[in-house]
Amino acid sequence: MTMDEPLHEIEMRFVYGRTLAEMAEEDDRIVVVEADLSKASGTTPAFSQAHPDRFVNVGVAEANMIGIGAGLAVEGKIPFCASFTPFASRRVYDQVTISVAYANANVKIVGTAPGITTGPNGGTHMCFQDLAIMRVMPNMGVLSPCDCYELRSCLHWMARHEGPVYMQLVRLKQRAVFDESYRFSAERCVRLHEGGDVTLVSTGYMTPFALEAAKALEAEGVAVDLLHYPCVKPFDAETLVESAGRTGRVVTVENQSILGGLGGAVCEVLAERRPTPVKRLGVPDRFGEVASEEYLFEKHGFGVRHIEQACREPRQGD
Amino acid sequence: MPCEFDREEFDRLAGEFRYVITDMICRSGSGHLGGSLSLVEVIISLYWRIMRVDPANPRWEDRDRLVLSKGHAGPVLYVALAYRGFFPKEELCTLNADGTCLPSHVDRLRTPGVDMTAGSLGQGLSAACGMALAARMDGRRHRVFCILGDGESDEGQVWEAAMFAGHNRLDNLIAICDYNKLQIDGFTQDVVGLEPLADKWRAFRWEVLEMDGHDWDDIYETLGRASAVEGRPVMVLAHTVKAKDCCPVENKPESHNVRVPDENAYATFMGGLRRRDYSLPY
């Protein structure tokens, strides 16, 4: 890794660690808290060497990591606490609920290797519910950036935003969707492809796949309105309602359970504001397993091929 | 700032605390009486003799902090804060009332002078570690106190925080265990034995002190020694009596969360206090 490489040629975790280290140069309130996974998160060595006095490693103790983050935050620090997604969300759900969200402590929680991207770690580490369980927590913002440029912009926003935020961090190198000029907004989703036949809604890891599908469908004559939601909460309802009103058909895709996450948010908004048929793609009500991405996409039905198929035939039985 | 000690005055204040706490809880119909009454002398000592606080500026940067990790003992802290002038004493009768700033469990967003939210047991010591770390990062010399319950010490997170504080030599952190030997389902030794509790904390690289949590001199002297310890966090085991001086439930498991459904029950609790020669401040 060199500083001259284009950002999207770098693994997302290194972009995370490097960006935080840069931000910490400007803002001495930024602190990194890790639970023995700092290399996996990318904060070692980038942050730990640049700012050893603001790098805290609690060992394999995620509950303590969240509580320490809360204590730092009420004293005015901006702690970024990271671990693998299941350990940054479901394992510490009560600590996040009480010490962070209920106390409205300005803690930034980062779940790395979300969903199927945890790969060989398998079912124990494959968390499909973090977007859903974090979304139902009052005071909590929920983000899932799709590439390194969006990740950087999200991190700057998180530091500026006063309040708890949960963010998914894909650790691997990601295809570039945006470029250096991109600026994240918590208020508006991003229309990545315009069309009037079907609304396709994606977030995080699945957005590059959704974009690939939208482009392929364009060649077939199916015009996809692709809405990327880096911010799952707060949720930009207006853009979705407007799009669904034009297309009359909605497909959602996420690297998560189809219950309660992005698809859940879409269904809630549309049921109240503009009832529209929705096909949710993601993992059905199942646990994960050790397997390749191709196998998991096929098994659960949310790869590019399935996205294209759902966009052509949005309603089951059609 | 710390106040001058007058034994007779402090004895009278402790009695008044118990009288007001019991009335607040009974008036609201139910509440955590036992674990509030066991802490009266410790809390008074902290807020009148030990901690540097400024009631006119509850968020004063150089104040000493208190994390009441056994957040259900809110009532005893509220009485201390009101009597020290953080908010009017008249507020005390609103415990648990609709829209109150005094919820059953402590909440930093609602009550002036409450430094951290707590209520789900086991979380406060971690927050206190974070607060102590922040002080160290900023080169500030204030202390962070954290009061744990003995039953709360069953929680695994307490020991995660204990290991962290010992490893990081957080000597600006002073924890106090309200060791009243009772938890909800019975005596701690019968539910899950904590002993040897002092040895456990020593094994986690803490300095451990013990005191009679109802003896003014012992509390003052012990917390003074705790403040002087360098290079290690300090755990003070405060030997206390749950529901102290409320005879109907003193040292009984049922004191943990009492129900006060009617006037008769109210009279039983208030009449059962050892000292009753007080008037309510609201």
HADDOCK unambig.tbl for C-alpha pairs under 7 A between the chains (distance, minus, plus):
assign (segid A and resid 58 and name CA) (segid B and resid 164 and name CA) 6.30 0.50 0.50
assign (segid A and resid 61 and name CA) (segid B and resid 160 and name CA) 6.19 0.50 0.50
assign (segid A and resid 63 and name CA) (segid B and resid 157 and name CA) 6.38 0.50 0.50
assign (segid A and resid 64 and name CA) (segid B and resid 126 and name CA) 5.41 0.50 0.50
assign (segid A and resid 64 and name CA) (segid B and resid 157 and name CA) 6.20 0.50 0.50
assign (segid A and resid 64 and name CA) (segid B and resid 160 and name CA) 6.02 0.50 0.50
assign (segid A and resid 64 and name CA) (segid B and resid 161 and name CA) 5.89 0.50 0.50
assign (segid A and resid 67 and name CA) (segid B and resid 123 and name CA) 6.27 0.50 0.50
assign (segid A and resid 67 and name CA) (segid B and resid 126 and name CA) 4.67 0.50 0.50
assign (segid A and resid 67 and name CA) (segid B and resid 127 and name CA) 4.72 0.50 0.50
assign (segid A and resid 68 and name CA) (segid B and resid 126 and name CA) 5.01 0.50 0.50
assign (segid A and resid 68 and name CA) (segid B and resid 127 and name CA) 4.82 0.50 0.50
assign (segid A and resid 68 and name CA) (segid B and resid 129 and name CA) 5.91 0.50 0.50
assign (segid A and resid 68 and name CA) (segid B and resid 130 and name CA) 4.05 0.50 0.50
assign (segid A and resid 69 and name CA) (segid B and resid 130 and name CA) 6.21 0.50 0.50
assign (segid A and resid 70 and name CA) (segid B and resid 127 and name CA) 5.72 0.50 0.50
assign (segid A and resid 70 and name CA) (segid B and resid 130 and name CA) 6.88 0.50 0.50
assign (segid A and resid 71 and name CA) (segid B and resid 127 and name CA) 3.96 0.50 0.50
assign (segid A and resid 71 and name CA) (segid B and resid 128 and name CA) 5.92 0.50 0.50
assign (segid A and resid 71 and name CA) (segid B and resid 129 and name CA) 6.82 0.50 0.50
assign (segid A and resid 71 and name CA) (segid B and resid 130 and name CA) 4.07 0.50 0.50
assign (segid A and resid 71 and name CA) (segid B and resid 131 and name CA) 4.61 0.50 0.50
assign (segid A and resid 72 and name CA) (segid B and resid 130 and name CA) 4.59 0.50 0.50
assign (segid A and resid 72 and name CA) (segid B and resid 131 and name CA) 5.27 0.50 0.50
assign (segid A and resid 72 and name CA) (segid B and resid 134 and name CA) 5.58 0.50 0.50
assign (segid A and resid 75 and name CA) (segid B and resid 131 and name CA) 6.18 0.50 0.50
assign (segid A and resid 75 and name CA) (segid B and resid 134 and name CA) 6.46 0.50 0.50
assign (segid A and resid 95 and name CA) (segid B and resid 123 and name CA) 6.93 0.50 0.50
assign (segid A and resid 98 and name CA) (segid B and resid 120 and name CA) 6.97 0.50 0.50
assign (segid A and resid 99 and name CA) (segid B and resid 117 and name CA) 6.67 0.50 0.50
assign (segid A and resid 103 and name CA) (segid B and resid 108 and name CA) 6.68 0.50 0.50
assign (segid A and resid 103 and name CA) (segid B and resid 109 and name CA) 6.77 0.50 0.50
assign (segid A and resid 103 and name CA) (segid B and resid 117 and name CA) 5.70 0.50 0.50
